Amino acid sequence: MSDRFRDLELSGRAGRKDAVLLATVASFEAMPDPSKRDLKQFADLFVPLFEAASEEAKRTAAAALSRAPIMPEAASRLILEQPVGIAAPFIVHSSAIDESLLIEAVQKHGVAHARAAARRRSVSPQLLAALSAIAHPAVKRTLSLRGTSAAAAEPGSRTPSAVERQAREEDIRNKLRSIVMRNTPDYADPPTLPARIAPDVESRLIRHVEEGDTIYFATALADALASRFDLAERIMMDVSGAQLAQTLVALGLRYTMIIAALERFFPHLAEGQDGERRSLQLLRSCSFVECVEKVMAWQRADWISRRATHQPVVADSARRDVRADQSPKRNAVQRGVPLRRA
């Protein structure tokens, strides 16, 4: 973070304002349990600083505050009022947003904010109703990918009873148990980057770039990396675009397609800086060897996480047998050591 502050200070007065904003956010993040007074002081500082900051600093601040367990209402409202390019990480990941504020933002800003809200980890029936009211295909696709049906929130639909909800939750838990207890040979070896990306996956990536569909692009990217969707989503949530650039370079995609993807999903990279588009500057900073090393490290971390999640469960009887085998008396007998009589 300190390096980023020094970079921002180089740009003069605007950079100093950005640095003050990010320093304020960093100090708020460091508070383990902010009081009401702390929240009010932070809101009083944050609102004017955020309004005067550059778009890049606003994106960084919004992404950092998405991890905060509690937020003052004034700060949350201000971030939700921003364009989705700034507000998206906060909308998707923040657990501190008051639901009424989020629903209000979805109703006011429409499809862009609704698609981000549909990617939240949990969607309440009230939020689902607000998303369904948007009636846009992109929002419906996002909900369908996460297994949430918008029909449940339509007027006149029957609200499931507590017994039905409990039965459905138990069914989901049983399915998860079966997945965890099952050995998964696909995870036996860590994935590697392909020498040449599969033509069908490449065509899917190109199609989703042209359509501007972030969710489907991330799904195709996960297939290209042989990883979980979580890894691809983390790459897409890097608002600087650097992780996406490094990933696409490591996969060996054409530079014209990489630039198109960067400028499609991160519009600020299409802006000019020092007489050149930011996307070109970012791409020029990517070394192929370094990109491959980074992406393979991400793949290994994802693979280790998958193996930890899918370790087979040892039955209680098996555990008892293992403990019996490891008892001192039994081990002594097996080694042929005579036991002393009591």
N, C-alpha and C positions, 0 to 999 in steps of 0.2 A: 504493500500500500504506500510506503514512504517513497519508493521509486516513482510511483505514479504521481505523487504530489510534486516531486521535483520536475517531472515532465510537464505537468500543467503549469507550473510557475514560470516556465520559459516563455509562455505566450503572453506575458504582460499582465495588465490589470484583470482581464477576463480569466486568465489562468489562476491568479491569486484568489478570485472569488470561487472558482471551482475547487481549489485546494481547501479553502475554508469550509465549503459545503461537505467535502469528503471527510475532512477532519472531524466535523461535527457528527457526521454519521458514524464514523469509527468510534468516537468516544461514547455515543449512545449504545452501540453494539457491545461495548466493554462493560456496561452496567448489568450486573447479574439479575437485579430485581429492582427496576426503576419505580420510584414512588410517584404519586399523583403530581407532586411538585416537579419531579424530574421530567415527567411527560409533558407538562405544561411549558417548562423552560425549553425543552427540545423543540416543541411545536413552534414556539415563538421565534426561535433561532432558525429552524429548518425552513419554514414557509417563505420568508423573504430571500433566503440564500438560494433555495431551489428555483424560485421564479427568476432570479437573476443569472442562473448558471447556464452553461452551454448544454446542448443536447447530449453530448457524450458524457458529461458529468452527471446529468439527470439519469441517464441509463445506468451508470455505475451505481449511483445512490439508490435507485429503485431496486436494482438487483440485490444490493447489500441488505436493504431493509426487508426484503422478502424473507429473510431468515429470522427476523426479530419476533420473539414470542408475544410481544405486546406493542401496540402502536397508538399514538394519539389520533383521535378522529380527524383533526384538521390536516395532519400529514397524510393519512390514508386517503382522504378525499382529494387532496391536491394531486397525489400520484395517479389516482384513478381517473382524473380529468385529463391526463396527458394522452397523446396518441399511443396506439398500441405498441409501437416500436420502443417506447420508453416504459410503458406500464406493464407489458406482458409478463416479465419475470415475477413482478409483484402480484399480479392477478393470479398467475398459475400456482405459485408456491407459498404465498403468505397465509399463515394460519391466524393472523391477527386482524384480518379485515372483518369489519362488521358486515354481516350478510345483507342488511338493508342497504348499505352503501354500495356493495357489489351489484345487487339487483338494480339499483338506481343507475349505476354506470352502464350496465348492460342495456337497459332500456333506453338510455340517452344516446349511447355511442353505436349501438347496433352490432353488426356482424363481427367486426374485428375484435371488440371486447368480448363478445359472446363466445367466439371460438377459443379465446384464451381461457375464459371461465370454464368452458366445457372440459378443459384439460386438468382441472383441479383434482386432487386426490379424492376428495369427497364432495358430492353434489347433493344438496338437500332437496326435498320436494319443492320448496318455494323457488330455489334457484333453477331447478329443472323446468318448472313452469315458465319462468321468465325466459329461459333459453328456447323452450319450445315455441313461445310466442314470436320469436324472431322468424321462424319458419324459413330458414335458409338451408340449402343443401349442404353447405360446408359445415354448418353447426351440427346438422343431423349426422353427417359422416363422422365427425369427431366424437359424438356421443356413442355412435354404434361401435366404433373401434374400441372404446373402453367398456362395452357391454352394457351401456345404459340406454334404456328405451325412452324416447321422448313421449311415447303414447301414454305412459303412466301419469303424465302431468296434464293431459288434455282435459278440457271441461267435460263433465259427465262420466269420466272414467271412475271405476270403483276403487276406493282406497283399500289395499290389502289389510286384512285383520292382523292382530298381533301374533296369532297362531300361525298364519300363513307366512308372515315375515320370519318368525323363528324357524319354521320348517325350511324356508329358502336359505337362511343363513347357515343352518346345520348342514344342508346339502352342499353349500359352498365349502364349509369347513372339511367335510368328508372328502371332497374332491381334492382340496389342498393337501390333506393328509396322504391321500393315495399318491399324489405327485411327489411329496417329500420322501415317502417310504420306498418309492420305486428307484431301482438303480437306473442310471442314465448313461449308457455307453457313449452317447454323443459328446459327453464332457470328459472322456478319458484323456484326451490330448488337447493342449491349448491350441486355439485357432491361430492361423498365420495369414498374412496378407497374400492374396492370390497374385500369381505372376501376371495374370491378365484378368481383369474384372469380367464376369460372365456377361455376354451380350444382352441377355434378357434383363438382368439387373441394371445394366447401364442404360438401356432404353427406358426402364421405369424411372430411373433418376432424372433423365432428360425430360420425360413427360411431366413429372411432378414439378420440375423447375419451371417449365412453361406454364403450368396451371397455377403455380404459386401455392401449392398445397403442402404446408409444413409437415402435417401429421403423416401423410402418405410418403413424402420424401424421407422422413426420418425412419419410417418402416423399411423402405428400400435400402436406406443406408445401413440399418442394422443387419439386413440380409447380406449386404456386401461385406460387412465386417465379421459375419458369423457370430454376432453378439446378441445380447438382449436389447430390447427397445430402450431400456434405461440408459445405456451408453450413448446411443444415437441422440436421445433427448437431451442428455447433458451437453453433448457437442453443439446441438442447435440452440441451447439456452445461453451459450457464450455470446453475449451481445456484441463483442468486438468482431466476431466472425473469424478470429484467428484459428480456433479449433476446427471449424469446418474447412477452412482453407488447407490446413495441415493434413486433415483426413483425406480430402479429395486429391491432394498432391500425392500422398502415400499410395492411394489406390490407382494412380496413374491415369487419371482422367485428363481429357484435353483441356488446355488452359482456357480456351474460349468458353467451355462449359463451366469451368470453375468460376470464372468471372461472372458469368450469367447467374450462377447459383448464389454467389456472394451478394450481388447487387439486388437479386430478387428477394432474398430472405432478410437482408440487412441493407435497407435502402440508403442509409447514411454512407455506405461504402461507394455509392455511385457519385457522391459529391466530389468536387475537385479540391485538391490541396497541393499547393506549390506547383500549380500548372499540370497536375496529373490526378487521375481518379484514385481514390483511396484503395479501391479493390486491386488496382495494378501495383500500388506500393506494397500492399499486404502480400500479394502473391510473389513479388520480387524478394521479399524477406524470407520466404520459405525455402529452406534447403531440403532437397529430396531425401538425403540420408537421415537428417535430423527428424524429418516428418515421419519417416518409416519407423524410426526408433521410438518416437513418442506414441504413435498409434499402436504399435505392437505392445508397448507397456500398458496402454489402456485396455487392449484386448486381454492381456494376461490378468490384469486386475479384475476384469469382468468375469473371466473364466474361473479365477479363484473364488470369487463371490458366488458363482453358480454352483461350484462343487461343495462349498460350505452349506449352501441351502439345500442341496439334494443328497446329503449323506444318508445312507440307509439307517433306519431306526433299529436298534438292537432290542430284542424282546427281553422282558424282565427275567424269564427263565434262562436265557442265554447269559444275561449279566450274572445271575446267581452261579451258573456253571463256571464262568470266568473267575469270579471271586473264590469259588471252591478250589479251582485249579491253582490259584495263587496263594492259598492258605499255607502258613509255615509248616504245619504238620504234614499236609499232603505232599508238599515239595520235598520235605526231608525224606519221606518214604520213597518217593520216586528216585531220589539221588542215592538210595541205599544206606542212609545214615540211620543207625539204630536209635530208637527213641528211649529216653530214660523213663523208668516206671515212677509213678507218683508214690 
